[in-house]
Amino acid sequence: MLIKQKAKTLLNTFPPARVAKCIVDDSIQGLRLSLGQIDTNCGSTHSTRSTAESVAYIEEVFTDYKKYGNIEKFFGVAAEIGPGDNAGVALLMRQDGCTQVDLIDRYFSARNSQQQSKIYEALARRYELDRLHTKDYWDEQALANISWKIGQAAEKYFERCARERGQVYDFIVSRAVLEHLYDPLETLHQMVACLKPGGRMLHKIDFRDHGMFTPTHHELLFLQIPDFIYPLMVRNSGRPNRILVHRYRDVLESIKKSGLIDYSILITNLVNVGEILPHQVFTDIDIDKRRKAINFVEKHRRKLAGEFLHVDSQDLAIAGIFLIVTKKS
Ligand SMILES: C[S@@+](CC[C@H](N)C(=O)[O-])C[C@H]1O[C@@H](n2cnc3c(N)ncnc32)[C@H](O)[C@@H]1O
């Protein structure tokens, strides 16, 4: 027991031990994936929530899409990437006006089906969703025109979609997912190719370290891990990919230059400050908050890994964004 406790303390307090553990975990996860074992706890968002808390979370995700995406009503065909353990957001999108919602996930997030049924029942009571289950009880596999595409990484799904089906989606949405993709930037190109003219993408992306080193260490420590080591810690396990705002902006600018899209980036979180509510463009954020975040970056930036040394401090201060992309008609 004492040895276990000491090992845990070592892992928490000594970053190289944590790095080594992540590399081992990631290799094991890679092996499991190659054997087709895709179950995970990542995405089991509702496992620790009460039914009321789950409903509130689903409502928040859905409302954020509409509010920040400036969407009066959802319609047509939508894809939600990384829904995790629940299809509640898809149900609300269907009820709002979507004719079909595809749920694309690389993993199978562990879930308790009884708990899930209670969430669906509670949602159905609030939003009159009963027409959306095709059995006489709530079974997530029998939701009208909601298709789970489990075991399909977004990277591959949208590459194939662009190649074989073309412009099929009116909306592509995600929350707390793109930071887990191993190649979100190439996937942005493919998702744009899969959007219909006038179609919209809404992605909330969290750039933080997801508890890899925090709260024991400061929140930029994960950006210190050398560039050649970091991918070994994250690629198979879905840990955060460390692709920050400047890289999204570069890709989006190049797609915009080709005349395909318009886009905007709202800030959801700042380093050393926390959540920014309502989400807003950087220059609209209170100046003291911006200074506080940038000063924190300046204090730590000389130790960062090579790929971050020349990144603007303002970009490194951005710990989360809400991305809105519209494909031109
Ligand atoms: C943090 S969870 C978020 C779940 C849900 N969107 C929410 O807000 O609670 C991340 C989700 O992304 C999924 N995911 C990770 N990598 C992925 C990939 N490459 N393609 C598709 N889904 C992925 C995970 O399986 C998980 O369901």
The ligand as a Gaussian input file, in Angstrom:
#p B3LYP/6-31G(d) Opt

LIG

0 1
 C      -13.618000      14.556000     -23.919000
 S      -14.665000      13.517000     -24.830000
 C      -15.995000      14.641000     -25.219000
 C      -17.329000      13.950000     -25.317000
 C      -18.519000      14.853000     -25.574000
 N      -18.382000      15.597000     -26.809000
 C      -18.757000      15.780000     -24.419000
 O      -18.808000      17.000000     -24.604000
 O      -18.943000      15.290000     -23.328000
 C      -13.820000      13.310000     -26.366000
 C      -14.532000      12.420000     -27.350000
 O      -13.809000      12.408000     -28.581000
 C      -13.661000      11.071000     -29.031000
 N      -12.489000      10.999000     -29.911000
 C      -11.176000      11.025000     -29.562000
 N      -10.390000      10.940000     -30.661000
 C      -11.212000      10.888000     -31.720000
 C      -11.000000      10.783000     -33.143000
 N       -9.779000      10.748000     -33.656000
 N      -12.095000      10.735000     -33.941000
 C      -13.350000      10.774000     -33.416000
 N      -13.597000      10.851000     -32.097000
 C      -12.556000      10.927000     -31.256000
 C      -13.568000      10.275000     -27.738000
 O      -13.847000       8.913000     -27.908000
 C      -14.629000      10.969000     -26.893000
 O      -15.919000      10.501000     -27.161000

